[in-house]
Amino acid sequence: MNISDTSGVHDLASLLSGLQDVTKIPAKAPKVQAKPDNRDQVRISTRAKQFQRAYELVAQVPDIRQEKVAPLQQAIASGTYNVRGEQVANKLITNTILDTIL
């Protein structure tokens, strides 16, 4: 492919050189106050409000449920906490499969 027409390049050069001659804008431009637009409105659906309420309720629940943790800590400290190896293996396999799928 051979491109021989360079007239566009000269036109571009003249346009770019014209950009050098930009007049300065005054430092203090007149302030324009925007008129409030009363047409813009936000409507939140009932479903979105329900999600927001659910989120707020979940945020109030502590991350650690001490009523569940305290008896386990006590059993571990006293040496009476025993877990069957089969239970641990089942949980590991189940979690590995779920992690792979999801």
Secondary structure, 3 states (H helix, E strand, C coil): CCCCCCHHHHHHHHHHHHHHHCCCCCCCCCCCCCCCCCCCCCCCCHHHHHHHHHHHHHHHCCCCCHHHHHHHHHHHHHCCCCCCHHHHHHHHHHHHHHHHHC
